[in-house]
């Protein structure tokens, strides 16, 4: 008997965890953090502004398919789009509080993260989006991270709204995602597609964090 899809996905992602955590630790090291944090916000804005349109497009693709699995996935995407709506505006407020602006040229790894999901949704299967979301929301900021960054950077409290909100919200979101994943009657091929999407996301997210961690004060990697 196959294990639940959520357990299989968590197991698949286990080897990526130490590498991703090391990239996060490098990103949040104290040296130069005041300059890095606004660059992190700008990259997250590039990524998050794609979240709602991507979820809505995925729901629309589900409507083109037949069966209860497509309907269940579409309902999840519609619900989650409403949960994520406006978070890109939070990041604009955070950037303004930090004295910064969005990137004029989007960070290439942020573009690659979202862009890969558009491709998979259009040309593979919309369920692959669940692997993407599992990685992003499964690596949410910890509950005390905002306090530590505020103390280290000296930036105003208004620069950490999104970080605090996602530390509180994303744990529940990822539990919901895994519940939906276990409810879907996925073929072995679709389970594999979700895992491949998740592994690709973990790799690109690690590269994004390492790029931000290595950037000089002028913002160039």
C-alpha positions in Angstrom: 0.0 0.0 0.0 1.4 3.4 -0.9 2.0 5.9 1.9 -0.2 9.0 2.0 0.8 11.5 -0.6 1.7 14.1 2.1 4.1 11.7 3.8 5.7 10.7 0.5 6.3 14.4 -0.3 7.7 15.2 3.1 10.1 12.3 2.8 11.1 13.4 -0.7 11.9 16.9 0.6 13.9 15.7 3.7 17.3 15.8 2.0 16.8 19.4 0.8 16.2 20.7 4.4 19.8 21.1 5.6 20.9 22.9 2.4 18.0 25.2 2.5 18.4 26.0 6.2 22.1 26.7 5.6 21.1 29.2 2.9 18.6 30.9 5.3 21.3 31.1 8.0 23.6 32.8 5.6 20.9 35.2 4.5 20.1 36.2 8.1 23.7 36.5 9.4 24.2 39.8 11.3 26.9 41.3 9.1 25.4 43.6 6.5 21.8 42.5 7.4 20.4 46.0 7.3 21.4 46.2 3.6 20.3 42.6 2.8 16.8 42.7 4.4 15.3 45.2 1.9 16.7 43.2 -1.0 15.0 40.2 0.5 11.7 42.1 0.7 12.1 43.2 -2.9 12.7 39.6 -4.1 9.7 38.4 -2.0 7.6 41.1 -3.6 8.5 39.7 -7.1 7.5 36.2 -5.9 4.4 37.1 -3.9 2.8 39.3 -6.5 2.6 36.2 -8.8 0.8 34.1 -6.1 -2.8 35.1 -6.6 -2.7 35.2 -10.4 -0.9 31.8 -10.4 -3.6 30.3 -8.1 -6.4 31.7 -10.2 -4.8 30.4 -13.4 -4.4 27.0 -11.8 -8.1 27.0 -10.8 -9.0 27.9 -14.4 -6.9 25.0 -15.7 -8.6 22.6 -13.3 -12.0 23.8 -14.8 -10.7 22.5 -18.1 -10.3 19.0 -16.7 -12.8 16.4 -15.7 -13.4 14.6 -12.4 -13.7 15.3 -8.7 -10.0 15.7 -8.2 -9.9 18.7 -10.5 -12.9 20.2 -8.7 -11.3 19.7 -5.3 -8.0 21.2 -6.4 -9.8 24.2 -8.0 -11.7 24.8 -4.8 -8.5 24.8 -2.8 -6.8 27.2 -5.3 -9.8 29.7 -5.1 -9.8 29.6 -1.3 -6.0 30.0 -1.1 -6.0 32.9 -3.5 -8.3 34.8 -1.2 -6.0 34.0 1.7 -3.0 35.3 -0.2 -4.7 38.4 -1.7 -3.1 41.7 -0.9 0.1 40.3 0.5 2.2 41.9 -2.3 0.8 45.2 -1.0 2.0 44.4 2.5 5.5 43.9 1.0 5.3 47.3 -0.6 4.5 48.8 2.8 7.4 46.9 4.4 9.8 48.2 1.7 8.7 51.8 2.2 9.2 51.4 5.9 12.7 50.1 5.3 13.4 53.1 3.0 13.5 50.9 -0.1 11.6 50.2 -3.3 10.7 47.2 -5.4 13.3 46.0 -7.8 13.1 47.7 -11.2 14.4 44.4 -12.7 12.9 41.4 -10.9 15.3 39.0 -9.3 15.9 36.2 -11.8 15.5 33.4 -9.3 12.2 34.8 -8.1 11.0 34.9 -11.7 12.2 31.4 -12.3 10.3 30.1 -9.2 7.0 31.5 -10.3 7.6 31.0 -14.0 8.3 27.3 -13.7 4.8 26.9 -12.1 3.1 28.7 -14.9 4.8 26.2 -17.3 3.9 23.2 -15.2 0.3 24.3 -14.8 -0.2 25.0 -18.5 1.8 22.1 -20.0 2.1 19.4 -17.3 -0.8 19.3 -14.7 -2.2 21.9 -12.3 -1.6 19.6 -9.3 2.1 20.3 -9.6 1.5 23.7 -7.9 1.0 21.8 -4.6 4.7 20.9 -4.6 5.6 24.5 -5.0 3.4 25.7 -2.2 4.5 23.0 0.1 8.1 24.2 -0.1 7.3 27.9 0.2 4.9 27.6 3.1 6.8 24.7 4.7 9.8 27.0 5.1 7.9 29.9 6.6 9.8 32.3 8.9 10.0 31.4 12.6 7.9 33.2 15.1 10.8 35.1 16.7 12.7 35.9 13.5 11.1 39.4 13.0 12.1 40.4 16.5 15.7 39.3 15.9 15.9 41.0 12.6 14.4 44.2 14.0 16.9 44.3 16.8 19.9 43.6 14.5 19.0 46.0 11.7 17.4 48.8 13.7 14.7 49.1 11.0 11.2 50.3 12.1 8.6 47.8 13.2 6.6 48.6 10.0 9.3 46.9 7.9 8.4 43.4 9.4 4.6 43.2 8.9 4.7 40.5 6.2 7.4 38.4 8.0 5.3 38.4 11.2 2.1 37.6 9.4 3.5 34.7 7.5 5.2 33.2 10.6 1.7 33.0 12.0 -0.3 32.0 8.9 1.8 29.6 6.9 1.8 26.7 9.4 -1.9 26.4 9.0 -1.7 26.9 5.3 0.7 24.0 4.8 -1.4 21.7 7.0 -4.4 22.5 4.8 -2.3 21.8 1.7 -1.2 18.4 2.9 -4.8 17.6 3.8 -5.9 18.4 0.2 -3.0 16.5 -1.2 -4.1 13.4 0.7 -7.7 13.7 -0.5 -6.8 13.8 -4.2 -6.8 10.5 -6.0 -3.4 10.9 -7.7 -1.9 8.5 -10.1 1.8 7.5 -9.4 2.8 9.7 -12.3 1.1 12.8 -10.8 2.6 12.0 -7.4 6.0 12.1 -9.1 5.1 15.3 -10.9 4.3 17.0 -7.5 7.6 15.8 -6.0 9.6 17.0 -9.0 7.9 20.4 -8.8 8.7 20.5 -5.0 12.4 19.5 -5.5 12.8 22.1 -8.3 11.3 24.7 -6.0 13.5 23.8 -3.1 16.6 24.1 -5.4 15.6 27.5 -6.8 14.6 28.9 -3.4 18.0 27.9 -2.0 19.7 29.6 -4.9 17.6 32.7 -4.3 18.6 32.9 -0.7 22.3 32.3 -1.4 22.2 35.0 -4.1 20.7 37.5 -1.7 23.2 36.4 1.0 26.1 37.0 -1.3 25.0 40.3 -2.8 27.2 43.4 -2.1 25.7 46.6 -0.7 24.9 47.8 -4.2 22.6 44.8 -4.6 24.6 42.9 -7.3 25.2 39.2 -6.8 
